[in-house]
Amino acid sequence: MTPRTKRIVGKSVVVTIIAIVATFALSFTARIALQMPIDWLSWVECTFIPILIGMPVGAYIFAQSETIQDTCDKLEKSYQALRDTHDRLTFVTSHDPMTGLLSRGEFMARMDRKRDDGECDTLLLIDPDHFSLFNDKHGHARGDETLVQIAKALIYLTRPGDPIGRLGGEEFGVLLRGLHKEQAMTIAENIRRHVSGLPWIKGPSDDVKVTVSIGGAEVSRNADPQDVLRTAGRCLLDAKQRGRNRVSFDYEAAKLRVVTPKSTLLETDRREG
């Protein structure tokens, strides 16, 4: 006998016993009240009628209850599996698979949030210096390891609530919530120093040093995320032009440098990292 059958039979027996007791109580009470005799037929009726009716009906009802419960359990498992799959797909579509950071689209969505009067965030754009040359010399596998290391450094040096994303290729973005430029510059400088001091690849003849350039821009209320991104990009380009391994929040200086006759050279520098 299966556990399911045992449960059905057990419940049916309990219900039948209750029905027999209730039948005896009602029948005998009525007979005594009406001064009717209690004979052997009364005992048979009160015993076998509940058994003949109660057992089949009880077994059917409890069997249907077990079936419904099994169906509910299967639906619950299917729902949980579907929710887990949905969560995994949501994570995959909103995060970079290599670093685990936010994807560009998700990061931009986090930037586009409502801010109160006087509230300000700061965007940091972080880009490794001469990264294409690093890849050419040490291979793309080493390059990927370097990006993962930088991603870990960004997580370590920022607050848990600050969105961090890989915006494309080797460029990273950090949104420092509730911080103005002055405070953000300190964090950006800490990131720059931390990355430049990390133990990178040690070769037989030389040690490889990886540095990053950082550009920043404030994100005020009702600011267009794309405009802020362009401003931070100009500051990042300014940091690259001034020798790399630098932090730049000076939008005006960056703008002036971009419109100089050296703009073609700057574009070449950016492609090289």
C-alpha positions in Angstrom: 0.0 0.0 0.0 1.4 3.3 -1.1 1.6 6.3 1.4 -1.0 8.1 -0.6 -3.4 5.1 -0.3 -2.7 4.8 3.4 -3.6 8.5 3.9 -6.8 8.1 2.0 -7.9 4.9 3.9 -6.9 6.4 7.3 -8.9 9.6 6.8 -11.9 7.6 5.5 -11.9 5.3 8.5 -11.7 8.3 10.9 -14.6 10.0 9.2 -16.6 6.7 9.1 -16.1 6.1 12.8 -17.3 9.7 13.5 -20.3 9.1 11.3 -21.2 5.9 13.2 -21.0 7.6 16.6 -23.1 10.5 15.3 -25.7 8.1 13.8 -25.9 6.1 17.1 -26.3 9.3 19.1 -29.0 10.8 16.8 -30.9 7.6 16.2 -31.0 6.4 19.8 -31.8 9.9 21.1 -34.8 10.1 18.7 -36.0 6.6 19.6 -35.9 7.3 23.3 -37.6 10.6 22.9 -40.4 9.0 20.8 -40.5 6.0 23.1 -39.7 3.6 20.3 -38.0 0.3 21.0 -34.2 -0.2 20.4 -33.8 -3.6 18.8 -31.1 -5.4 16.9 -32.1 -3.8 13.6 -31.4 -0.4 15.1 -27.9 -1.5 15.9 -27.3 -2.9 12.4 -28.7 0.3 10.7 -26.6 2.6 12.8 -23.4 0.5 12.2 -23.5 -0.6 8.6 -25.3 2.3 6.9 -22.5 4.8 7.8 -19.9 2.3 6.7 -21.6 1.5 3.4 -22.1 5.2 2.6 -19.3 7.0 4.5 -16.4 4.8 3.5 -16.8 5.1 -0.3 -17.8 8.8 -0.2 -14.9 9.6 2.2 -12.4 7.7 0.1 -13.6 9.5 -3.1 -13.4 12.9 -1.4 -10.0 12.3 0.1 -8.6 10.8 -3.2 -9.7 14.0 -5.0 -8.1 16.1 -2.2 -4.8 14.2 -2.7 -5.0 14.7 -6.4 -5.6 18.4 -6.0 -2.8 18.7 -3.5 -0.4 16.9 -5.8 -1.4 19.2 -8.7 -0.9 22.3 -6.4 2.6 21.0 -5.4 3.5 20.5 -9.1 2.3 23.9 -10.0 4.2 25.5 -7.1 7.4 23.7 -8.3 6.8 24.8 -11.9 6.2 28.4 -10.7 9.4 28.4 -8.6 11.4 27.0 -11.6 9.8 29.6 -13.9 10.6 32.4 -11.4 14.2 31.1 -11.0 14.6 31.0 -14.8 13.1 34.5 -15.1 15.6 35.8 -12.5 18.5 34.2 -14.3 17.4 35.7 -17.6 16.9 39.1 -16.0 20.4 38.9 -14.5 22.0 37.8 -17.8 20.3 40.6 -19.8 21.1 43.3 -17.3 24.7 42.3 -16.3 28.0 41.8 -18.1 28.7 38.0 -18.2 32.5 38.4 -17.7 32.7 40.9 -14.8 29.2 40.5 -13.3 28.7 44.3 -13.4 25.7 46.1 -14.9 25.3 46.2 -18.6 25.3 49.5 -20.4 21.6 49.6 -20.8 20.9 48.8 -17.2 23.5 51.3 -16.0 22.0 54.0 -18.1 18.6 53.1 -16.7 20.0 53.5 -13.1 21.3 56.9 -14.0 17.9 58.1 -15.3 16.3 58.4 -11.8 14.3 61.2 -10.2 16.3 63.5 -7.9 15.1 66.0 -5.4 16.1 69.7 -5.5 19.7 70.0 -4.5 20.3 66.3 -4.8 23.2 65.4 -7.1 25.0 62.2 -8.2 28.4 62.0 -9.9 29.3 59.8 -12.8 32.8 58.4 -13.2 34.1 56.9 -16.4 37.1 54.6 -15.9 39.2 53.4 -18.8 42.5 51.4 -18.7 45.4 53.1 -20.4 46.9 51.7 -23.6 44.7 48.7 -23.2 44.8 47.7 -26.9 48.6 47.5 -26.7 48.3 45.5 -23.5 46.1 43.0 -25.3 48.5 42.8 -28.3 51.5 42.1 -26.0 49.9 39.8 -23.4 46.9 38.3 -25.2 43.2 38.8 -24.8 42.9 36.2 -21.9 45.3 38.3 -19.8 43.3 41.4 -20.9 40.1 39.8 -19.7 41.7 39.0 -16.3 42.8 42.6 -16.1 39.2 43.9 -16.7 37.9 41.5 -14.0 40.5 42.8 -11.5 39.5 46.4 -12.3 35.9 45.5 -11.8 36.7 44.0 -8.4 38.6 47.1 -7.4 35.6 49.3 -8.3 33.3 47.1 -6.2 35.8 47.3 -3.3 36.3 51.1 -3.4 32.7 52.1 -3.8 29.6 51.9 -1.6 27.1 49.0 -1.9 24.4 51.2 -3.3 26.5 52.8 -6.1 25.7 51.2 -9.5 28.8 50.0 -11.4 28.6 49.0 -15.0 30.8 47.9 -17.9 29.8 50.3 -20.6 31.5 48.6 -23.5 34.9 47.1 -24.3 37.3 48.2 -21.5 35.2 51.3 -20.3 33.6 51.2 -16.9 31.1 53.5 -15.3 30.4 54.2 -11.6 27.4 56.3 -10.4 28.2 57.8 -7.0 24.8 58.5 -5.5 24.3 61.6 -3.5 27.9 62.8 -3.9 29.0 66.1 -5.4 32.2 66.6 -7.5 34.5 67.3 -4.5 33.7 64.1 -2.7 33.6 62.1 -6.0 37.1 63.3 -6.9 38.5 61.7 -3.7 36.9 58.4 -4.6 38.1 58.6 -8.2 41.7 59.3 -7.0 41.5 56.3 -4.6 40.4 54.1 -7.5 43.3 55.4 -9.7 45.9 54.8 -7.0 44.5 51.4 -6.1 44.6 50.1 -9.6 48.1 51.5 -10.3 49.3 49.7 -7.2 47.8 46.3 -7.9 50.2 43.4 -8.5 49.6 42.7 -12.2 51.4 40.3 -14.5 55.0 39.6 -13.6 57.1 38.5 -16.5 60.6 37.1 -16.7 62.2 40.4 -17.6 59.7 43.1 -16.6 56.7 43.8 -14.5 53.6 45.1 -16.2 51.9 48.1 -14.7 48.2 48.8 -15.5 46.8 52.3 -14.9 43.5 53.9 -15.5 42.3 57.3 -16.5 39.1 58.7 -15.0 36.7 61.4 -16.2 33.8 62.6 -14.0 30.7 64.7 -14.3 27.9 65.7 -11.9 24.4 64.4 -12.6 21.9 67.1 -11.4 18.2 67.0 -11.2 16.5 66.5 -14.7 19.9 66.0 -16.3 19.9 64.0 -19.6 22.0 60.9 -18.9 23.4 61.0 -22.5 24.6 64.6 -22.0 26.2 63.7 -18.7 27.9 60.7 -20.3 29.3 62.9 -23.1 30.6 65.4 -20.5 32.3 62.7 -18.5 33.7 61.3 -21.8 35.3 64.6 -22.6 36.9 64.7 -19.2 38.1 61.2 -19.7 39.6 62.2 -23.0 41.2 65.2 -21.3 42.8 62.9 -18.7 44.2 60.7 -21.5 45.6 63.7 -23.4 47.4 65.0 -20.2 49.4 61.9 -19.8 47.0 59.2 -18.6 46.8 57.7 -15.1 44.9 60.9 -14.1 41.5 62.1 -12.9 39.8 64.9 -14.7 36.5 66.7 -13.8 37.4 69.9 -15.7 34.8 70.1 -18.4 35.9 73.4 -19.8 39.5 72.3 -20.2 38.4 69.1 -21.8 36.1 71.0 -24.2 38.9 73.4 -25.2 41.3 70.5 -25.8 38.8 68.7 -28.0 38.3 71.6 -30.4 42.0 72.2 -30.9 43.7 71.2 -34.2 45.0 68.1 -32.4 41.5 66.5 -32.4 42.6 63.9 -34.9 45.5 62.9 -32.7 43.2 62.7 -29.7 40.9 60.4 -31.5 43.9 58.1 -32.2 44.9 58.3 -28.5 41.4 57.2 -27.5 41.4 54.2 -29.8 44.7 53.1 -28.3 43.4 53.6 -24.7 
